[in-house]
Amino acid sequence: MQASRFLDPLVDDSFKGFPHHCEPLPCSSIGQQCWNVLAGDLPLPLAVIRREVMQHNLAWMQNFADERGLGLAPHGKTSMSPQLFRHQLQAGAWGMTFASVKQACIGVAAGIQACLIANQVFADLDLQGVDELKRDHPGLRVIFWMDSVAQLMLIEDWRQRHPAAPAFEVLLEIGVLGGRTGCRTLEQALTLAEWLHDSAAVQLMGVACYEGLAATGDTVQDIAYAQPLMDLFQTVARACDAQNLFDSDEVLLTAGGSAIFDLVVTALKTQLSRQVTGLLRSGCYITHDQGTYKRMMHAVAQRTGCGSGLEAALEVWAHVQSCPEPGLAILAVGRRDVSFDRDLPIPLWVCPRASRELQAAPPDWRVTKLYDQHAYLHGTGPAHAALQVGDRIGLGISHPCTTFDKWRWMPLVDEQYNVVDAITTYF
C-alpha cells in the first residue's frame, strides 16, 4: 500500500459533505480553498473537527502518559484516519493500536512502525498479512493478543506450512467473567503462557487487558469492577516473569481504554525483573465527545485532580428543514450521519440562516428521535419558537467511534469555522 494513497487521497463530490460539482481535490489542499462552514460553502449535514480543541486533546493525553512514565498506543479504530494517526505520532505516541490486520495495514501505510492488534489473530490470511507487513517494512513491530491454546494451534499449523516465517510477537490477554476475550483465571493464563513460551511459532512479549467494558462513570462502581481485573493482570505478569515465560528482555504491559484509563496506571508500572514498558491504548481522546466520555472524563478529573481535561472537538452540523408544529423542529441529519448507540446527539449551537453568528443552544433543547435522515429537535421558549427553515444547528455527539465511521472525510476548522485542513477515513 502506498502512503500517498492514504495520506493525501483525492476527495470529490461523491463524498458526503463535499461541495457539489467541485473538482476533486487532494486532501492536503482542502484547507487552502477558503471555505467556511457557517458561510454555506459546504453542504450539510457535515461532521467537523475543531482543530484547536483537537490539538489540546493531543497534548493533554500525551502529557498524561508522559508524566506517569507510560507510552501511548492510541486505538486507531476510533477514527481510522491516517492523517489523525500522523497527528498522534507527531504528538509523541509510541505506536498505534488496531482491531484487525486490515486496519493495521492502513496504519502501516501511513507510516506507523509499531502496531498492537487488540484482538485474536489466527486466520491464515491474517497471519499471512502480518508476515507480509513485517517483510515489506523492516523494523516494523506487529503484536497481537492470545487467549487460548486453540488459537495457538491454528498459528502453529500455519507456520508449519510456512517454516521460513519468523515467530509472531504476542501478548497474553486477561479478561473478566462474562466479558469478551481474555483468560479468566490465573491457572488458565499461566497454562497458556507455558504453551506460548514453548512454541516456536510465537514469542510472548507481555500481558494485555481491557478494563473499560463495564465502565459507568461512577468511581465506586468502576474501581470495584476494574481493580480485580488489574490485580489478576499484575499477578499474571509477575508469575510469568518469575517463571521466565517471557521471551524478551522488555515486557509490554498494556491496558487503558477511553473511559477509566487512570485506574490502570499502577498495574502498567508493575516492577518485574526486566524492563517494563507500560502502554495506554485510549483512542477517543483525540476528539472526545459531549456525552459518554464527557461524563467519564468528569470522574477521571475528580480522581486525579487533572482539571477539566479533555474537550469535545467533533461536531455535526445540520439544517432545520421543517418546523411542522410548536415545540418541534426537524433537522436534516440522522442515523447515517451521527452516532446514536450511546445517547442521542446534543444540541450545542444555533446559527441563523445567512448569518455566521453562533448562539448557544438553550439547555432544554433535546434531540428525542433519530431516523435515517431526520432528527427530532424538541424545545420550549422563544428561541425554539423562532427557529426557521434554513437555520443551522451544531450538534455534539456521544461516542466518537460511531460518528467517524459514517464519514469518508471531515474538515478541520478553526474557531471561526474556517476550513483549515481535512482528514479522510478508511472503515
Secondary structure by P-SEA (a helix, b strand, c coil): cccccccccccccccccccccccccccccccccccccccccccccbbbbcaaaaaaaaaaaaaaaaaacbbbbccccccccaaaaaaaaaacccbbbbccaaaaaaaaaacccbbbcccccccaaaaaaaaaaaaacccbbbbbccccaaaaaaaaaaaaacccccbbbbbbbbbccccccccccaaaaaaaaaaaaacccccccbbbbbccccccccaaaaaaacaaaaaaaaaaaaaaaaaccccccbbbbbccccccccccccccccccccbbbbbbbccccccccccaaaaaaaaaaaaccccccccccbbbbbcccccccccbbbcccccccccccccccccccccccccccccccccccccccccccbbbbbbbccccccccccbbbbbbbccaaaaaaaccbbbbbcccccccccccccc
